Amino acid sequence: MHNISLLTQPNNKTCGQTCVAMIAGISVEESIAMFGHDHKTRTKELIRVLRSIGFRTADRLHVAPRKHKRDWAIETHSIMQVRWPNGKGHWVVNKKGWIFDPLGVISTTIEQFESRSGGKITSSLCVWDAK
């Protein structure tokens, strides 16, 4: 996977599209066009778009383990689901333990991200380059 550059989401409902743009190395506008909308994304949409541009993905979200979360993240490249205290969801990119948040912040660990943001990472969609 290439080096990831932090991109910021253009509105409060395009975190999924922005995460795909970061992983694929494309613009947010190109990603939005691939999704066909600029609002909330579902896991199946992330999978569909990533696969359509040549990435391999897990078939579903995997629940984050409560213990050893950092070790789990270091081994993967993924789009992670965040749950805010108000119950709303958000997507961020994980590249070997570094968290790229489309709200405009890079964190060096999951713990740092959760401490800064107040959100909790609940699950992850693993992403791999195509073979």
N, C-alpha and C positions, 0 to 999 in steps of 0.2 A: 504494500500500500504506500502511496506517495506521501510526502510531507503534507500535513494538514494545515491550512491557513484558517484562522478564525474568521467566520462570516457572521454578520448579525442579521437577525430576522427582520423583515420590513414591517411586519405587524405582529400583534400578540397571538396570532393563530397559525404562524408558518414555521414553527420550530422544526417540524418533521421535514419539510421541504428544504430548510436551511441545513439540517444535518446531512441529508442526502447530497446537497451541493458541496459541503465540506469534504465528504468521503470521496465523491466522484471527481472533485477538482473542476467543477462547473459553476456557473453563476447561479444565484438564487432564482433569477428570472427563468433560466433554462429548466431548473428543477421544478418550479411551479408549473411550467408548461407541461412537463412530463406527468405531473399529478393531475393536471386538468382543473385545478382549483387552488385558491390561496387561503384555505381555512384548515381547521383541525384534520389531522391525519390519523389513520388507524394502522395497526401493525401490518395487516395484509396489504395495504397500499405501499408501505415502505418496502416490503418484500417484493412486490410486483415491479416497482420502479427500479430498485437496485438490481434485480435479476435482468430486467430489460436492457440495462446498460452494461451487463457483463460481470456483475459481482455475484458471488455465491453467498447465500445467507442460510441461517438456521430456518427451520420451518415454522418456528413459533418463538415467542418470548420465553426466556428462562428466568426463573425466580432467583433473585440475588440471595446468596446465603447470608445469614445474620452474622456469623463468625467468619473471619478470614476474607472479608469482602475485598480487601486490597489485593491479596494474592490472586483471587479470582479475576480481578480486572486486569492485572498486569499481563496475563496470558492471552487476553483477547483484544480484538478490535471490534467495536460494537456501537450500536445506537442504544442508549440506555433510557429507560423510562423513569421519570422523576415524579413523585407525588408531593405536591405542596401541602402545607398544613390545612388549607381550605378544601382539600380533596381534588383539586384540579390537577391535570397531568401536564407533562412537559417532556420533550426529548432533548438529549445531549449526546455528543459524540465522545466515546472513550477510545483513546489510542494508547495502548499499553500503560494504562493507569492515569494518563493525563486526560482531564475532562475539558472538552471544548463546548462551552455553553453558548448557544446562539443569542442569548441575551447580552453577550459581549464580554464574557469573563473566561479566562483559562485557569484551571486549578491543577495542581500537581498531584493531588490524590483525591480519592473519593471522599475521604474524611474532611479534607479541606473544602471541597465543594459543598458537602452537606452542612458544614459549620457556617460557611459564608452565606449560603442561600436559604437555609432553613428547610430545604426540601430533602426528601429521602429517596435514594435510588432503590427501586423496587424490583426491576427486572431488566433484561438485556436481550438484544437481538444481535447475535454474532454475525459478522460480515467478513468475507474473505475475498481476495482478488480471484478473478477467474483463472482457471488452469489452462 
